[in-house]
Amino acid sequence: MKKERYDDVNIPVMLWTALFSCILTVLCILIFQTAFYYVQRQSNQASSYLKVQKSTALLEEQKQALNEPQLIDADKNLYTLPIDQAKELVVGEYSHDTHKTDTTDH
């Protein structure tokens, strides 16, 4: 029978320790990677929500600017008109011109 010495290496304990260390390392990496992707996804969702809010606010400002008469150039006396008001003016102009042409033909 072989007598064990005090400084002998215990192979089974070393193998189990190495296996446990590898499994623990892989689990830690997976946990950190999952946490990183979760935080990154939450951050992306928050930033896209802010972009949608900014886009909506910008669209509302543009709609408001298009639906209000505004001065473009005071020297040339240029103004903008809301599209609905411009349509009414054009339709009124053409319907008035059509009535004139009809009355002169008869």
Legacy VTK file of the C-alpha trace (Angstrom):
# vtk DataFile Version 3.0
C-alpha trace
ASCII
DATASET POLYDATA
POINTS 106 float
0.000 0.000 0.000
1.271 3.380 -0.989
1.560 5.947 1.725
0.180 9.378 0.870
2.408 12.290 1.388
1.280 15.617 2.743
2.066 17.526 -0.468
0.384 15.089 -2.913
-2.103 16.551 -5.369
-5.666 15.314 -4.948
-6.697 14.781 -8.600
-10.445 14.178 -8.086
-10.833 17.318 -6.004
-8.919 19.325 -8.614
-11.125 17.998 -11.429
-14.345 18.780 -9.567
-13.056 22.247 -8.657
-12.059 22.946 -12.268
-15.434 21.724 -13.566
-17.335 23.779 -10.998
-15.223 26.865 -11.831
-15.887 26.475 -15.572
-19.629 26.076 -15.055
-19.714 29.062 -12.708
-17.755 31.185 -15.201
-20.099 30.289 -18.085
-23.167 31.041 -15.949
-21.753 34.434 -14.925
-21.040 35.306 -18.553
-24.567 34.330 -19.600
-26.132 36.321 -16.760
-24.104 39.438 -17.551
-24.799 39.148 -21.267
-28.532 38.744 -20.674
-28.567 41.734 -18.319
-26.643 43.830 -20.851
-29.066 43.018 -23.684
-32.054 43.686 -21.430
-30.749 47.121 -20.433
-29.823 47.895 -24.035
-33.317 46.942 -25.268
-34.960 49.079 -22.586
-32.744 52.004 -23.558
-33.597 51.602 -27.257
-37.307 51.472 -26.498
-37.089 54.614 -24.385
-35.148 56.495 -27.059
-37.564 55.449 -29.823
-40.488 56.556 -27.650
-38.844 59.969 -27.285
-38.278 60.139 -31.055
-41.969 59.415 -31.670
-42.951 62.136 -29.222
-40.619 64.632 -30.918
-41.944 63.640 -34.354
-45.526 64.044 -33.204
-44.782 67.449 -31.728
-43.007 68.502 -34.935
-45.952 67.360 -37.076
-48.378 69.301 -34.895
-46.236 72.437 -35.245
-46.133 71.995 -39.019
-49.909 71.458 -39.229
-50.475 74.547 -37.152
-48.106 76.556 -39.345
-49.892 75.355 -42.492
-53.347 76.156 -41.143
-52.624 79.747 -40.121
-52.087 82.702 -42.441
-48.523 83.974 -42.169
-46.477 86.799 -43.612
-43.708 85.606 -45.934
-42.340 88.863 -47.352
-43.670 92.257 -46.294
-41.970 94.126 -49.170
-43.570 91.933 -51.824
-46.807 91.587 -49.829
-46.618 87.761 -49.830
-48.688 85.711 -47.394
-49.444 82.060 -46.872
-53.021 80.837 -46.755
-54.399 77.698 -45.156
-55.107 75.108 -47.847
-58.843 74.979 -47.115
-59.156 78.746 -47.440
-57.114 78.688 -50.668
-59.378 75.983 -52.112
-62.467 78.044 -51.319
-60.968 81.112 -52.981
-59.999 79.187 -56.131
-63.360 77.431 -56.385
-65.147 80.720 -55.856
-63.002 82.390 -58.513
-63.569 79.668 -61.099
-67.276 79.364 -60.394
-67.609 83.127 -60.718
-65.658 83.086 -64.036
-67.817 80.230 -65.330
-71.018 82.152 -64.640
-69.653 85.150 -66.531
-68.778 83.023 -69.563
-72.194 81.379 -69.516
-74.039 84.694 -69.425
-72.026 86.203 -72.274
-72.624 83.175 -74.522
-76.412 83.436 -74.264
LINES 1 107
106 0 1 2 3 4 5 6 7 8 9 10 11 12 13 14 15 16 17 18 19 20 21 22 23 24 25 26 27 28 29 30 31 32 33 34 35 36 37 38 39 40 41 42 43 44 45 46 47 48 49 50 51 52 53 54 55 56 57 58 59 60 61 62 63 64 65 66 67 68 69 70 71 72 73 74 75 76 77 78 79 80 81 82 83 84 85 86 87 88 89 90 91 92 93 94 95 96 97 98 99 100 101 102 103 104 105
